[in-house]
Amino acid sequence: MDRELLIEIGCEEIPASWLPGLTRQVSAHLDARLKQARLTSDSAAESYSTPRRLTARVAKLAERQTDHEELVTGPPVSAAFKPDGEATPAATGFAKKYGV
């Protein structure tokens, strides 16, 4: 299910000569941050501005992030366990690092 995202930033008086550049930057930065957060959209962010407001709108934004899969390999079994089956510091350190 898609949602609409609207961000409005209230500001002090912004000089009129700055508005075109700021308007482009708001939409570009929002698109970059959404991509970094793995939130997909069918269209680019639209941005608008007035001397006291900067706004950005994404008409259809995914409600959930896309799935992220990461393959992590640990130490080899020969280095992770002692002959009696007890975990070595390499195995416990790896487990702590990944919260296992």
PyRosetta script that sets phi, psi and omega in degrees:
from pyrosetta import init, pose_from_sequence

init()
pose = pose_from_sequence("MDRELLIEIGCEEIPASWLPGLTRQVSAHLDARLKQARLTSDSAAESYSTPRRLTARVAKLAERQTDHEELVTGPPVSAAFKPDGEATPAATGFAKKYGV")
pose.set_psi(1, 133.1)
pose.set_omega(1, -179.3)
pose.set_phi(2, -94.3)
pose.set_psi(2, 149.8)
pose.set_omega(2, 178.6)
pose.set_phi(3, -126.3)
pose.set_psi(3, 163.0)
pose.set_omega(3, 174.6)
pose.set_phi(4, -98.5)
pose.set_psi(4, 137.6)
pose.set_omega(4, 177.4)
pose.set_phi(5, -116.9)
pose.set_psi(5, 127.7)
pose.set_omega(5, 177.3)
pose.set_phi(6, -130.4)
pose.set_psi(6, 124.2)
pose.set_omega(6, 177.9)
pose.set_phi(7, -118.5)
pose.set_psi(7, 129.0)
pose.set_omega(7, 179.2)
pose.set_phi(8, -125.8)
pose.set_psi(8, 128.8)
pose.set_omega(8, 179.9)
pose.set_phi(9, -116.6)
pose.set_psi(9, 117.2)
pose.set_omega(9, 176.4)
pose.set_phi(10, -85.5)
pose.set_psi(10, 138.0)
pose.set_omega(10, -174.9)
pose.set_phi(11, -135.5)
pose.set_psi(11, 168.8)
pose.set_omega(11, 166.4)
pose.set_phi(12, -71.2)
pose.set_psi(12, -179.4)
pose.set_omega(12, -179.4)
pose.set_phi(13, -60.3)
pose.set_psi(13, 119.0)
pose.set_omega(13, 178.7)
pose.set_phi(14, -96.1)
pose.set_psi(14, 131.6)
pose.set_omega(14, 177.6)
pose.set_phi(15, -58.8)
pose.set_psi(15, 138.4)
pose.set_omega(15, -176.9)
pose.set_phi(16, -58.8)
pose.set_psi(16, -32.0)
pose.set_omega(16, -179.2)
pose.set_phi(17, -69.5)
pose.set_psi(17, -20.2)
pose.set_omega(17, 179.9)
pose.set_phi(18, -84.6)
pose.set_psi(18, -22.7)
pose.set_omega(18, -171.1)
pose.set_phi(19, -58.7)
pose.set_psi(19, -45.2)
pose.set_omega(19, -179.5)
pose.set_phi(20, -59.6)
pose.set_psi(20, -44.0)
pose.set_omega(20, 179.9)
pose.set_phi(21, -67.6)
pose.set_psi(21, -42.7)
pose.set_omega(21, 179.0)
pose.set_phi(22, -64.4)
pose.set_psi(22, -38.3)
pose.set_omega(22, 179.8)
pose.set_phi(23, -62.2)
pose.set_psi(23, -44.0)
pose.set_omega(23, 177.5)
pose.set_phi(24, -65.7)
pose.set_psi(24, -41.1)
pose.set_omega(24, -178.5)
pose.set_phi(25, -64.7)
pose.set_psi(25, -39.8)
pose.set_omega(25, -179.7)
pose.set_phi(26, -59.8)
pose.set_psi(26, -47.9)
pose.set_omega(26, -178.9)
pose.set_phi(27, -68.7)
pose.set_psi(27, -39.3)
pose.set_omega(27, 179.7)
pose.set_phi(28, -65.0)
pose.set_psi(28, -43.6)
pose.set_omega(28, 179.7)
pose.set_phi(29, -68.3)
pose.set_psi(29, -37.3)
pose.set_omega(29, 178.1)
pose.set_phi(30, -64.8)
pose.set_psi(30, -44.3)
pose.set_omega(30, 177.1)
pose.set_phi(31, -59.4)
pose.set_psi(31, -42.9)
pose.set_omega(31, -179.7)
pose.set_phi(32, -64.9)
pose.set_psi(32, -43.1)
pose.set_omega(32, -179.2)
pose.set_phi(33, -68.1)
pose.set_psi(33, -36.8)
pose.set_omega(33, 177.2)
pose.set_phi(34, -66.5)
pose.set_psi(34, -39.6)
pose.set_omega(34, 177.4)
pose.set_phi(35, -64.8)
pose.set_psi(35, -42.0)
pose.set_omega(35, 178.6)
pose.set_phi(36, -63.0)
pose.set_psi(36, -34.1)
pose.set_omega(36, -179.9)
pose.set_phi(37, -85.7)
pose.set_psi(37, 3.5)
pose.set_omega(37, 179.9)
pose.set_phi(38, 61.1)
pose.set_psi(38, 39.3)
pose.set_omega(38, 174.1)
pose.set_phi(39, -107.7)
pose.set_psi(39, 115.3)
pose.set_omega(39, -173.6)
pose.set_phi(40, -92.8)
pose.set_psi(40, 152.6)
pose.set_omega(40, 178.1)
pose.set_phi(41, -142.2)
pose.set_psi(41, 148.0)
pose.set_omega(41, 178.2)
pose.set_phi(42, -74.9)
pose.set_psi(42, -24.1)
pose.set_omega(42, -177.2)
pose.set_phi(43, -135.2)
pose.set_psi(43, 163.9)
pose.set_omega(43, 179.4)
pose.set_phi(44, -75.0)
pose.set_psi(44, 161.0)
pose.set_omega(44, 178.0)
pose.set_phi(45, -68.7)
pose.set_psi(45, 140.9)
pose.set_omega(45, 174.6)
pose.set_phi(46, -101.4)
pose.set_psi(46, 140.5)
pose.set_omega(46, 179.2)
pose.set_phi(47, -130.0)
pose.set_psi(47, 148.7)
pose.set_omega(47, -178.8)
pose.set_phi(48, -136.7)
pose.set_psi(48, 159.4)
pose.set_omega(48, 179.7)
pose.set_phi(49, -151.9)
pose.set_psi(49, 152.9)
pose.set_omega(49, 169.5)
pose.set_phi(50, -134.3)
pose.set_psi(50, 172.8)
pose.set_omega(50, -179.8)
pose.set_phi(51, -61.1)
pose.set_psi(51, -16.7)
pose.set_omega(51, 179.7)
pose.set_phi(52, -121.7)
pose.set_psi(52, 3.5)
pose.set_omega(52, -177.7)
pose.set_phi(53, -142.2)
pose.set_psi(53, 141.3)
pose.set_omega(53, 167.2)
pose.set_phi(54, -122.5)
pose.set_psi(54, 127.8)
pose.set_omega(54, -180.0)
pose.set_phi(55, -130.2)
pose.set_psi(55, 151.6)
pose.set_omega(55, 174.6)
pose.set_phi(56, -137.8)
pose.set_psi(56, 142.7)
pose.set_omega(56, -177.3)
pose.set_phi(57, -136.3)
pose.set_psi(57, 134.7)
pose.set_omega(57, 170.8)
pose.set_phi(58, -118.3)
pose.set_psi(58, 117.7)
pose.set_omega(58, -172.6)
pose.set_phi(59, -67.7)
pose.set_psi(59, -46.4)
pose.set_omega(59, -178.3)
pose.set_phi(60, -130.7)
pose.set_psi(60, 102.0)
pose.set_omega(60, 179.7)
pose.set_phi(61, -113.2)
pose.set_psi(61, 135.6)
pose.set_omega(61, 179.4)
pose.set_phi(62, -58.3)
pose.set_psi(62, 140.4)
pose.set_omega(62, -178.6)
pose.set_phi(63, -73.5)
pose.set_psi(63, -25.8)
pose.set_omega(63, -178.3)
pose.set_phi(64, -128.0)
pose.set_psi(64, 155.2)
pose.set_omega(64, 175.6)
pose.set_phi(65, -70.1)
pose.set_psi(65, 154.6)
pose.set_omega(65, 172.9)
pose.set_phi(66, -71.3)
pose.set_psi(66, 153.3)
pose.set_omega(66, -179.3)
pose.set_phi(67, -65.1)
pose.set_psi(67, 147.6)
pose.set_omega(67, 179.6)
pose.set_phi(68, -128.4)
pose.set_psi(68, 123.1)
pose.set_omega(68, -179.9)
pose.set_phi(69, -118.0)
pose.set_psi(69, 133.3)
pose.set_omega(69, -178.7)
pose.set_phi(70, -132.6)
pose.set_psi(70, 127.9)
pose.set_omega(70, 178.2)
pose.set_phi(71, -97.1)
pose.set_psi(71, 122.6)
pose.set_omega(71, -178.7)
pose.set_phi(72, -121.6)
pose.set_psi(72, 126.0)
pose.set_omega(72, 177.3)
pose.set_phi(73, -107.5)
pose.set_psi(73, 138.4)
pose.set_omega(73, -178.9)
pose.set_phi(74, -97.5)
pose.set_psi(74, -167.5)
pose.set_omega(74, 179.2)
pose.set_phi(75, -68.0)
pose.set_psi(75, 154.8)
pose.set_omega(75, 178.3)
pose.set_phi(76, -62.4)
pose.set_psi(76, 155.2)
pose.set_omega(76, -177.7)
pose.set_phi(77, -56.7)
pose.set_psi(77, -37.4)
pose.set_omega(77, -179.2)
pose.set_phi(78, -64.0)
pose.set_psi(78, -29.3)
pose.set_omega(78, 178.6)
pose.set_phi(79, -93.9)
pose.set_psi(79, -17.9)
pose.set_omega(79, -175.9)
pose.set_phi(80, -88.1)
pose.set_psi(80, -26.2)
pose.set_omega(80, -176.8)
pose.set_phi(81, -131.1)
pose.set_psi(81, 143.7)
pose.set_omega(81, 175.4)
pose.set_phi(82, -78.7)
pose.set_psi(82, 164.2)
pose.set_omega(82, -179.4)
pose.set_phi(83, -56.0)
pose.set_psi(83, -29.3)
pose.set_omega(83, 179.8)
pose.set_phi(84, -83.2)
pose.set_psi(84, 1.6)
pose.set_omega(84, 176.8)
pose.set_phi(85, 94.3)
pose.set_psi(85, -1.2)
pose.set_omega(85, 179.2)
pose.set_phi(86, -77.5)
pose.set_psi(86, 142.6)
pose.set_omega(86, -178.9)
pose.set_phi(87, -72.0)
pose.set_psi(87, 141.4)
pose.set_omega(87, 176.8)
pose.set_phi(88, -88.8)
pose.set_psi(88, 169.4)
pose.set_omega(88, 176.1)
pose.set_phi(89, -57.6)
pose.set_psi(89, -29.6)
pose.set_omega(89, 177.7)
pose.set_phi(90, -63.9)
pose.set_psi(90, -42.0)
pose.set_omega(90, -179.7)
pose.set_phi(91, -70.6)
pose.set_psi(91, -43.8)
pose.set_omega(91, -178.9)
pose.set_phi(92, -67.9)
pose.set_psi(92, -37.4)
pose.set_omega(92, 176.8)
pose.set_phi(93, -63.7)
pose.set_psi(93, -42.2)
pose.set_omega(93, 177.5)
pose.set_phi(94, -63.4)
pose.set_psi(94, -43.0)
pose.set_omega(94, -179.4)
pose.set_phi(95, -64.7)
pose.set_psi(95, -41.2)
pose.set_omega(95, 179.1)
pose.set_phi(96, -65.6)
pose.set_psi(96, -40.1)
pose.set_omega(96, -178.8)
pose.set_phi(97, -59.6)
pose.set_psi(97, -37.0)
pose.set_omega(97, -177.5)
pose.set_phi(98, -105.1)
pose.set_psi(98, 11.7)
pose.set_omega(98, 174.1)
pose.set_phi(99, 66.7)
pose.set_psi(99, 34.3)
pose.set_omega(99, -179.8)
pose.set_phi(100, -101.1)
pose.dump_pdb("model.pdb")
